Amino acid sequence: MRCEGIVDQLAGVADGTAQLDGRARRHVETCLRCQAELVQYRKLLRALRSMRTEVLEPAPGLVSEVLAALEEAGERQAVRGMLSGRRVAYVGGIAAATAAGAAGALVLATLSRRGRLRLAS
């Protein structure tokens, strides 16, 4: 039996959701590496269980500071969104004006070639 074959089962053994077969159990009893891994899982579970009962009170004013920071970040994001939306509108307007100008120049050039429109000299 090798450690690599047992290590995935040790977390379940530590929390009681899994059991090792006889061969794996004998390996853990003689393998310091697997024993240390099992001890680490048990320590972690104890620490997590102790955290369940702890109630942390935020420092005075912390909640309002967090809410103010969130509001400020939301406002900055909204301004950026408005600016990028305006930027798209500006680019679209410039493109439309450029296209209209090019179309107008084409019409003028065509009319002046046909002699229907005299350009000021």
N, C-alpha and C positions, 0 to 999 in steps of 0.2 A: 504494500500500500504506500502511495506517495502523497506528500502534503498537497500537491496541486489538485488531487482528486477529492480532498476533504475540505479545503479552505472555503469553498462556496457553501458548504453545509453548516459551517460553524456559527454563522449569524443566526440561523434558525435554531440551532442547539442552544445558543445563549439565551434566546427569548422564549424557548420552550415550544416552538412550533414545529421542530424537526427532531428526529432521533437518529443517532448513528447506529449502523449495524455492528455486530460484534467485532468484526475485523477492523473497522474504522475506529471503534472505541478503543481497542487495544493499541492502535497506532497513536491516538491522541494521548493515551496514558504514558507512552514511552517517548513521544516526540516533544521536545521543549519548544520548538517553533510553533507547532499547532496549539500547545497549551498557552503560550503567550498570546497567540491570536484570539483564542477563546476568552482569555482574561481581558483583553482590550475590548472585545465586544460587550462583555458584561459590565465593564466600567462605563462604556458609552451608554448602555441602557440605564444604568443607575443615574448617570448625569441627566439624561433626558427625562427620567421619571421625576427627579428632584426639581427640574425646571417647570413641571406641570403645576406644582403647588406654589411657585413663586409668583407674586404679583408685583409688577414693576409700575411704580407711579412716575409719570413724566415730570420733569422739572417744571416749576411754575413758569408759565408763558411759552413753553415749548410748543404746545399744540397750536397756539395762535401764530407763532413764528413759522411753523411748518405750513399752516394754511395760507399765510401771507406770501410765503415763497412760492407755493403752488399757484396762487392767483397771479402773481407777477410773471411767472413762467408762462402761464396760459395767455396773459395779455401780450407778452412778447411774441408768442407763437401766432396769435391772431394778427398782430401788426405785420409780421413777416408774410403771413398768408395773404393779407390785403395787398402788400407791396408786390408780391409775386403775381397776384391776380392782375394788378394794374400794369405790371411789366408786360404780361401777355397781351393785355388790351392795347398798350402802346405799340408793341411790335406788330400786332395785327393792324392797327391804324396806319402805321408807317408803311407796311406792306401794301395795304389797300390804296393809300395815297400814291405810292410809287407806281403801282399797276395802273391807276387812273391817269397819272401823268404820262406814262409810257403810251397808253392807249390814245390819249389826246394828241401827243406828238405824232403818233402814227397817222391819225386822221388828218392832222394839219399837213403832214408831208404828202399824203396821198392827194389831198385836195389841191395843194400847190402844184403838184406835178401835172395834174389834169387841167390846170389853168383856171379852175373855178375860184380859186382863192389867191389873191395877190398879197404877198407879204410886204410889209412896209420896208422901203429901202432906205 
